[in-house]
Amino acid sequence: MRVFNCDHCGHLVFFDSVQCLHCGSTLAFVPDQLSMAALTPAPQDGPDLWRRMGERGGSAHSGKLYRMCHNRTAHGACNFAVPANDYSPLCVSCRQTRVLPDLSEPANLGRWQQVEAAKRQLFYTLARLGLEPVPGRSGPVFEFLADWPGGPEVLTGHLGGTITLNVAEADDDERARRRIALGEPYRTLIGHLRHESGHFYWDQLVRDGGRLDAFRSVFGDERQDYAQALSAHYAKGNDLGDWAQRHVSAYASAHPWEDWAETWAHYLHLVDLLETAASYQTTVMVPEPHASWLHSMQDPFGTPPPGFDDMVRQWVPLTLLLNSLNRSLGQSDAYPFALSAGAMGKLRFVHELVQSVRLAPVAATCSEFAIKKIAASAY
């Protein structure tokens, strides 16, 4: 995730910012431009409208009119804006959520706010990759649910284009309990959403994209019984064999669908972290006994984008730096993975598939037309 500058005063601001701490300007993320905007009230143009303030150096986007997403004004749960000529009360991210937990329960409100924040981050990365909904290609629908006494447990998963997430995953203690119980090194809200979005895009890009043979040559045959494969995986307990030789995680070894979803999520981790490092103009020096190697981080969404090998050359020293910084503060490794050649081959497959879609004409831009159509195409 890149960092931004207030387009009124130039001060550093962030993807989730709602106000510039330097000049006090009201901020909102404008998805039609994939940028942060400083806004000023424009009551003369209509109720609840905001005008984008003049940018440093001038811009064609100065003066555009927006409304705040309803979830910002009603619940403080969003910082996206809606173009004034889009009549949905919700932004392009929030309108993808079809079912909410009972928000009269204070704990659920806080959990939902965290989940929506993670979903906006997912929306941004998918949009940067050219995977936002456009005419002819829908986006996922989300249901965020909470367990209730006497009811069935809400399971996080994907089915037929709908991603369901148990909002209890927003609780640090509950997420840690499940991570330990399942023997996972890493478990986060954004990780869940990235994984489940992988199942959605497998349907779109692999199954419906005519790439099943290519997929099977790398990940295996997904036609094997899914329920039986998961049962067999969990029956093994901690005895999962040499999964690390071919997979990004132990869970990825359960079934080709899960292998794809875990690899997909890992790829989104990769591009998001590289973009963050590039936006800070990070250069990492890796000292060796006889030479030191400098690695300057490149924007993975650049034009043209860096090749997969270039991304990996940056990724490895960057994760070493990340883990070293965490250890210096007494924290566990932020990136607790060591990827084998087999896992790298699967990541390469995802990269090349995503780039083939990204460079196709239908996915070339995050156009205003696509933003207007997202509500209809998401349902």
N, C-alpha and C positions, 0 to 999 in steps of 0.2 A: 504494500500500500504506500503510494507516494505521499509526500507532504505537500502542502499548498502554501500560497501566500495570499493574504488579504488583498483583494484587488482594489481596495480603497487606499490603504496605507503601506502595503507591502510586507507587513509583519507576518511571521511564520504562523500558520494555522494548520489544523489537522482535519482529517476526513469526518470526524464526529463533532467538530466544533460547532457551536451555536452563536458565539460572540467573539469578536476579535478583542483580545486582552490588551492590545496596544491603543486602538482608536475607539473601541466600544461599538463598532459597527455590528449590526445583526447579520449573522452568516447563515447560509443554507447551501446545501449541495444541490447543484442543478444538473439532473441526469441527462438533459438534452445536450449539454456541453461537457459532461463528465468533469466538472470543476466546481470549486467553491466560489460563492458569489457573496459580495457585500450588498445588502438590500436596504432600501429606505422605504417607509410607508408611502403609498400613492393613493390616498383616499379620493383624490380628484378623478382618478381613472376607474374607480369602482370599489365596492366594499371589500375589505380584506385583501386588497392587492398591494404588491410590493414592486418597486422598480429597482433594477440592478443599477448600482451606483457607477459613476464614471471610473473607468479603470486607468491605472497608470499607463501612460503611453497611448491611451485611446483604444477602442475595440468596437467591432461591429455589434457586439453583444451588449454594450452599454445601453441602458434604458429599457431593456426587455422587461416585460411584466410577468410576475409570478404570484401564486398564492402559496401559503404554507400548507403542507400536508395536514389533514385533519388530525392525524395521530400525534402531531406536534402540539397543536392548539388544545386538544382535548386531554391528552395523556402524557405529554412530554416524552413521547416514545419515538420520535423521528426528527431528522434534521434535513430531509429532502424537500425541495420545492416542486410545485406543479406549474407548468406554463399556463398563463392566463387563458389561453384558448383551448385548454384541456379541461373539460367540465367535470371530471371525476374529483371527488373530495380527497381522494387518497393519491399518494405518489406512486410511481411505477413499481416500487418495491413493496409497499404496504398493500397495494391492491392485489398482489399475488397471494396474500394470506386469506384463506377462505373461512377458517374456523379458529376462534380464539378460546382460551380458557376463561373461566368465570373471573372477570376483572374486578368484581366486588370483593374478592378475596385479596387483601393487600399483598400477600406473598406472590400471588399469581401475576399481579401487575408488574412487580419488580422483575420477576422471571421473564415475562413476555417482553419487557423493554430490552432486556439483555439479548434475547433471542432475535428480536427484530434488528438490533444493532449488528449482530453477526450476519443476518440475512442481507443487510445492506452492503456489507463487505463482500459477500458472495456475489451480489448483483454487480457490483463495481468490477470485480475481476472477470466475470463472465462477459460483461459489456466490453471491457478492454480486449478480450479475446475474440470479439465479434460473435458471441454466442447469445446475445440478448434476443428476445422474441422479435421476429419480423414477420410480415405476411408470408404465409407458407411454412413457418416454423414456430411452434408454440413454446411457451416457457413452462416451468413447473408450477404447480399449485401447492400451497403449504397449509397444513393443519397443525396448530400448536395446541396440545391438549394436556390436561392435568389428571392424575389419578384421583379418584373419589372413593370414599369408604364403601366397601361392598361391591364396587365395580371391578371390571377386568383391568389388568395392568395395561397402561398405554405403552405400546412398543414403538420405538423409533424405526422408521423404514420408508420404503418407496413402493408404491403400487399404482400402475396405470397412469403415471404422470403426476401423482399426488405424493408429496413428501410429508410424512407425519413425524413430529418430534415431541417427546415428553418434556414439558417445560421444567421438570425437576432437574434436568441436566444443567440448568442455569445455576443450581446450588453447588457451590464448590465442594462441600462435604459429601453430597450425594454422588457427584461426578467422581470424586476420588474413591469413594467406596466401590463404585461399579468398576472403575479402572483397576483397582487392586483385585477385586473378585474375579475379573476376567483376565488378569495377568497382562494388562496392556501397559506399554511404556508412555502412552500419550493419549489424552482424551480431552477434547475441548468442544465448545459449541460450534465454532467455525469448522473444526474437523468433521463433526457430524454432518453439517450441512454440505460441506464439500463432498463427503463420501456419498451421501444420498443423491446429490446432484449428478454424481457419476453414473448411478443407475438410470437416471432420467436421460442423460446424454448417450448412454449406451444404446437405449432404444432408438434415439434419433439418428446418431451418427454411425453406429455400427449396424444394428439390425435393419433399420429403414434406409441406411445409407449405402447398402450393398457391399458391406465390408466384412461379412461374416467369415469368409474363408481366410482373409488376412488376419482377422482377430484370432481365429482358432489356431492358426499356425504359431502364434505367439503366446496366447493365454490358455489354450486348451479348448476342449469341446464343452460348451455351456449346456448342451442337451442332457448331460448327466443329471440324475435326480437331485434337485436342489435341497429339498428337506432332508433327504437321506445323507447328503454330503455334509450338511451342517450338523446333524446328529452325530455323525462319525467324527467330525472335527472336535466337538465339545466332549465327546467320550474319551478323547486322547488325554484330556487334562493338560498337564505341562509337558507331556511327552510328544512333542510335535515334530520331531525329527529335524532334518536339515532344511527347513523352510527358507532360511536366510539366503540360501544359495540361489533362489529363484524368485523370491517375493520381497515386497517392501515391508511386510508385517506378517506375523503368524496367522492372523485372521484371513489374510489374502490367500493363504494356502487351502482354505476350506472349499472353494468353488471358483471357477473362472469368472463368474459374475462379481464375486467379492474381490477377486484379484484385480479385476478392472477398476472397481469402485475405489479400492484402496490406492491403486496406482494413480488414478485420476485425482484423488484428493491430494496425494503427494505432489503431483505436478502443479496443482494450484498453490500448495504451500511454497513450492520452488519459485514460481513466477512472482508471487506476492512479496516474498522476502527479497528477491533480487530487485524488484521495483523500488522497495523501500531503501535498500542500500544504494541504488543508483541515484535516487532523488537526493540523498545526502552526499553524493559524489564520493562514495566510499572507495578507498584503495586499500587492499589488504596485502601486507608483506608476510610471506611465509619463510622464516629463516631456516636454512639448511646448513649442514656442516661446511660446505664449500661454496655455497651461493645462496642468495636470497631472491625470491621470486615475487614480483609485484603483480597484483591482479586488480584491475580497475573494473568496478561493477558497471555493466551495461543495462539499459532499460530493456527488459524482455519484450516490451510492447513497441519497441522502436520500429522505424521504417528505413530499411528492411529490418526484420527482427533478427537477433543473433541466432546462429545455428545451435543445435542441441549440444554439440561438443563444446562450443564456446560457453554456453550456460553452465555446463557441468564444471568446466575449469574455474569458473567464478564461484559456483555453488559450494564446492568442497572447502576452500579456504574461508569462505564467509561463514559456514556453519561451525568451523573450528573457532573462529573469532567469537561467534555468538555464544557457544558453549563456554569458552574461556571467560567471557564477561560475566555470564551467569555464575560460574564457579567462584569468581572473585567476590561475589556478593553472598556466597553461601547457599546458592540455589542449585537445584538439579539442572541437568542439561536441558536446554530449550529444544534441542534437536537430538533426541536419543536414538539415532538410526545410523547404521553403517550399510550402505547399499552395495550389493554385489553386482557383478557384470550381468547376471540374469535379470535383476530388478531394473538395472539401467536400460537394458534392451526394451523392457516394457514401457518405461518412461519415454524412451525415444519414440515408440509407437504412438503413444498419446500425443506427444509433441508434434509429430509429423501429421497426424490426423487433424489436430486442432489448427495447425497452420494452413492445411489445405482448405479448411472451412473458412478460416479467417480471411484468407486472400481471395476467396470466391466473391463475385460481385454482390451476391445477396447479403453478405456479412461484412461489407467493406466499411460501413459507417454506423454509428449509433444515431440514426436520423430522427428528426422530430416526428416524421410519419410513423416510424417504428414505435416511438414512445407513446403516441396516441393510440396505436393499435394493440398495445400490450394487454389491456384489460380484456378485450374480446378474444385474443388468441390464447390467454392463459386459462380460460374456462372451457 
